[in-house]
Every structure is written in structure tokens, then in C-alpha cells.
Amino acid sequence: MRIIRIVIGCVLLAVGILYSILSILSTIEMDPGNSSGEVVGHYIGQLLLFYGPSFLLLYFGYRLIRKKKPKKQVVPVQQPIPASYIPPVQHQVNTVINVVETKPTPPPVPKKTVSVECKGCGARKAVAAGESSPCDYCGSPLTA
């Protein structure tokens, strides 16, 4: 089938080339003494009778030669799953996730701060009640 298509394409190409040469030769043979209306009519006739069919012959001849075979698509066949099918062990194991709900912890209660005066340098610092902290300037211990 492909060989026949190639042969027909080559014949169409050859006829198209000969037809194109004939159309060019017939255009050259025009008499220069014709009026402009006759020349335009002659060129339109040339276009319809010679150039159009030669173009079609060349086009379809080339297309027949270059036509590629369509690729066959392979469709995979799915095999039926038997009723006694047991999935692999990985699919049979069910994991249990224990979800433990915890109540959110309340935010810590801010401790009362007390302004304490340093005995060493006289600077003031805010210290939490019941705790001690060093002085920022001299390092003496401050207790509230």
C-alpha cells in the first residue's frame, strides 16, 4: 500500500513539473501587441488553467510521498482480579493511632513586682515578690 502511494506521488510530481513548464512557456509566447484588457484576461486564464492545477499536482504528489505511517497504539489489557485475592501483608496491617486530648494549659499568672532600692549604689530595680536579683549597676543582691 505504501509503495503504491509513493508511485502515485512521484507520478503526480512529474506531471506537476511538466504542467508548470508548459504554463511558463505559454506565458512567454504572448503577443506584445495585445491590449491591457486582453493581457489581464489571458493571465487570469493562465492562472486558472495552468498554475492552479500544477500547484495542486505538486502539492498532493509531495504529500503522498511524505505521508508517514500512523503509529499503532498499544492498549494494555487489564486482567480481572479474582474474588479470592488477598492483598499483601503491608495492606492488611492496620495501624492504630492513639489520640490523647489534652486541655490547654492556662497562661502563667504574672508575679507581682516590687521596686527595690540597692543599698550599695542607690539604683532602683523592679524585682518579683519573693525572689532576689543582682543590681544592674553594682551587682549587689536585691531581695524583695
C-alpha positions as CSV (number, residue, x, y, z in Angstrom):
1,M,0.0,0.0,0.0
2,R,2.8,2.4,0.8
3,I,4.7,1.6,-2.4
4,I,1.5,2.4,-4.4
5,R,1.2,5.7,-2.6
6,I,4.8,6.6,-3.3
7,V,4.5,5.7,-7.0
8,I,1.3,7.8,-7.4
9,G,3.0,10.7,-5.6
10,C,6.0,10.5,-7.9
11,V,3.7,10.5,-11.0
12,L,1.8,13.5,-9.7
13,L,5.1,15.3,-9.0
14,A,6.3,14.6,-12.5
15,V,3.0,15.7,-14.2
16,G,3.0,18.8,-12.0
17,I,6.5,19.8,-13.0
18,L,5.7,19.2,-16.7
19,Y,2.5,21.2,-16.4
20,S,4.4,24.1,-14.7
21,I,6.9,24.2,-17.5
22,L,4.1,24.3,-20.1
23,S,2.4,27.1,-18.2
24,I,5.6,29.1,-18.2
25,L,6.2,28.5,-21.9
26,S,2.6,29.5,-22.8
27,T,3.1,32.8,-20.8
28,I,6.3,33.6,-22.7
29,E,4.5,33.2,-26.1
30,M,2.1,36.1,-25.7
31,D,2.0,38.7,-28.4
32,P,3.2,42.1,-27.2
33,G,0.6,43.9,-29.4
34,N,-2.4,42.9,-27.3
35,S,-4.4,45.5,-25.3
36,S,-4.2,45.6,-21.5
37,G,-7.6,44.0,-21.0
38,E,-6.7,41.1,-23.2
39,V,-3.4,40.6,-21.3
40,V,-5.2,40.7,-17.9
41,G,-7.8,38.2,-19.1
42,H,-5.1,36.0,-20.5
43,Y,-3.2,36.0,-17.2
44,I,-6.4,35.1,-15.2
45,G,-7.0,32.3,-17.7
46,Q,-3.4,31.1,-17.3
47,L,-3.8,31.2,-13.5
48,L,-7.0,29.1,-13.6
49,L,-5.9,26.7,-16.3
50,F,-2.2,26.2,-15.7
51,Y,-0.8,27.5,-12.4
52,G,-3.7,26.3,-10.1
53,P,-3.7,22.6,-11.3
54,S,0.1,22.5,-11.4
55,F,0.3,23.7,-7.8
56,L,-2.3,21.1,-6.8
57,L,-0.4,18.3,-8.6
58,L,2.9,19.3,-6.9
59,Y,1.3,19.7,-3.5
60,F,-0.6,16.4,-3.4
61,G,2.3,14.5,-5.1
62,Y,4.7,15.7,-2.4
63,R,2.2,15.0,0.3
64,L,1.6,11.4,-0.8
65,I,5.3,10.7,-0.9
66,R,6.0,12.2,2.6
67,K,3.0,10.7,4.3
68,K,4.1,8.8,7.4
69,K,2.5,5.6,8.7
70,P,0.3,6.1,11.8
71,K,1.8,4.6,14.9
72,K,-0.3,1.8,16.4
73,Q,-1.2,2.4,20.0
74,V,-0.8,-0.5,22.4
75,V,-3.7,-0.6,24.9
76,P,-2.7,-2.5,28.0
77,V,-5.3,-5.2,28.9
78,Q,-6.3,-5.2,32.5
79,Q,-6.6,-8.7,34.0
80,P,-9.6,-9.3,36.1
81,I,-9.0,-9.6,39.9
82,P,-10.1,-12.9,41.2
83,A,-12.6,-12.9,44.1
84,S,-10.2,-14.8,46.3
85,Y,-7.5,-12.2,46.0
86,I,-5.7,-11.4,49.3
87,P,-3.7,-8.2,49.4
88,P,-0.1,-8.3,50.6
89,V,0.6,-8.2,54.3
90,Q,1.6,-4.5,54.1
91,H,-2.0,-3.6,53.1
92,Q,-3.6,-5.9,55.8
93,V,-1.9,-4.3,58.8
94,N,-3.9,-1.5,60.3
95,T,-2.1,0.9,62.5
96,V,-3.8,2.4,65.5
97,I,-3.0,5.9,66.4
98,N,-4.0,6.9,69.9
99,V,-5.1,10.4,70.1
100,V,-4.7,11.9,73.5
101,E,-6.6,15.1,74.0
102,T,-5.0,17.4,76.5
103,K,-6.6,20.6,77.8
104,P,-4.6,23.7,77.1
105,T,-2.6,24.9,80.0
106,P,-3.6,28.3,81.3
107,P,-1.1,31.1,80.8
108,P,1.2,31.7,83.8
109,V,-0.1,34.2,86.3
110,P,2.3,37.2,86.3
111,K,4.0,37.7,89.6
112,K,3.8,40.9,91.5
113,T,6.9,43.1,91.1
114,V,8.2,45.3,93.8
115,S,10.5,48.3,93.3
116,V,13.6,47.8,95.4
117,E,16.4,50.2,96.1
118,C,20.0,49.0,96.0
119,K,21.9,49.5,99.3
120,G,25.2,49.7,97.5
121,C,24.6,52.4,94.8
122,G,21.0,53.5,95.4
123,A,19.7,52.4,92.0
124,R,16.1,51.2,91.7
125,K,15.1,48.0,90.1
126,A,11.8,46.0,89.8
127,V,12.1,42.6,91.4
128,A,9.4,39.8,91.5
129,A,8.0,39.4,95.0
130,G,9.8,36.6,96.9
131,E,12.8,36.5,94.6
132,S,16.3,38.0,94.5
133,S,18.1,39.6,91.6
134,P,21.6,41.3,91.2
135,C,21.8,45.0,90.8
136,D,22.3,46.1,87.2
137,Y,24.9,48.7,88.1
138,C,27.0,47.3,91.0
139,G,25.9,43.7,91.2
140,S,24.8,43.7,94.8
141,P,22.0,41.2,95.6
142,L,18.5,42.7,95.7
143,T,15.7,40.9,97.6
144,A,12.0,41.7,97.6
